[in-house]
Structure formats: C-alpha cells, structure tokens
Amino acid sequence: MRKASKTIKVSYTPGQPLSAKLKRELAALAALPDREIDLSDIPEIPPGAWKDAVRGKFYRPVKQAVSLRLDADVVAWLKEPGKGYQTRANRILRDRMLAELLNGRA
C-alpha cells in the first residue's frame, strides 16, 4: 500500500526575494530524508541518456583575457595537437577546479 504523499505547489518569480512561507517550505523539503521523497511520478533516466552530452553546448561562461607566463615546454605541449591550445588549457584548469570543488578543497 502506497503512502499518501503531500504535494506542495510553489510559485516563484525569478529575481524576486523568497517569501517567508516559501523559505519555510524549502527548509521543510531540505530536512526531509531521501527515503521519504515520493519519486513515483518521475521516470527513471535510461543508462545511455547522457552518452551524447556535451559540456558547454548551451552554457557559455564569461571569458576574461589574462596574461599568464607558462613554461615553454607546457605551451608546446598545449599547442602540439593543433589549433585551440587556450581552450585546452581552460578545459584542463576547469576540470581540476571542479574536482577540487567536489572534494571540498578550493
């Protein structure tokens, strides 16, 4: 027998401050243990759903021009595969940044 679930409908306009009521509802949801969250109306994602996903296809972070002094062999290594060495350097640094953020080090 399935437990009756309490559905909360929330209305929020982006850019507006959160109301006290909405803050209470969000706090109550955050405090709810995962096992008590009813996911029956959410379809499971098939294993191959993300196989063609591409990072950065729609999200374009703001770029900032910088002057950076790198060892000559590092620059040669970045340029070795061909055009796009700055993009490669950015990707390497972003991957490292995200890994450290996920591990709690910044």
SVG drawing of the C-alpha trace seen along z (x, -y; Angstrom):
<svg xmlns="http://www.w3.org/2000/svg" viewBox="-3 -41 63 43">
<polyline fill="none" stroke="black" stroke-width="0.4" points="0.0,0.0 1.4,-3.4 1.6,-6.2 -0.3,-9.3 2.1,-12.0 1.8,-15.6 2.2,-17.7 3.5,-21.2 2.9,-23.6 5.3,-26.5 5.2,-29.7 8.3,-31.8 9.2,-34.6 13.0,-34.7 14.7,-37.8 12.2,-38.3 13.2,-37.7 11.8,-34.5 8.8,-34.9 8.9,-33.7 6.4,-31.0 8.5,-29.8 11.6,-29.7 9.8,-27.6 8.6,-25.2 12.0,-24.9 13.6,-24.3 11.0,-21.5 11.8,-19.9 15.5,-20.1 15.1,-18.4 13.1,-15.5 15.1,-12.2 15.6,-10.9 13.7,-7.7 10.5,-9.8 10.6,-11.6 8.0,-10.2 9.7,-9.8 7.0,-7.6 5.9,-10.3 9.4,-10.9 10.6,-8.5 14.0,-6.8 16.7,-8.0 17.9,-5.3 21.7,-4.4 22.6,-5.9 20.7,-9.2 23.9,-11.2 26.2,-9.4 25.9,-12.3 26.0,-15.1 28.5,-17.9 29.7,-20.3 29.4,-23.9 27.0,-23.4 24.5,-25.9 26.3,-27.4 29.0,-29.9 30.9,-31.3 32.1,-34.9 35.7,-34.8 38.4,-37.1 41.6,-38.0 44.7,-37.4 48.4,-37.5 49.9,-34.3 53.6,-33.2 53.9,-29.5 57.0,-27.3 57.9,-26.9 57.5,-23.1 54.0,-23.4 52.9,-25.8 54.5,-23.5 52.6,-20.5 49.3,-22.5 49.9,-23.5 51.0,-20.1 47.6,-18.7 46.9,-21.8 44.6,-24.8 42.8,-25.6 45.5,-25.5 43.9,-28.2 40.6,-26.2 42.6,-23.1 44.3,-25.0 41.0,-26.3 39.4,-22.8 42.3,-21.3 42.1,-24.1 38.3,-23.8 38.4,-20.0 40.9,-20.5 38.9,-23.3 35.7,-21.2 37.5,-18.2 38.8,-20.2 35.4,-21.8 33.8,-18.4 36.4,-17.2 35.8,-20.3 39.1,-22.0 39.1,-25.4"/>
</svg>
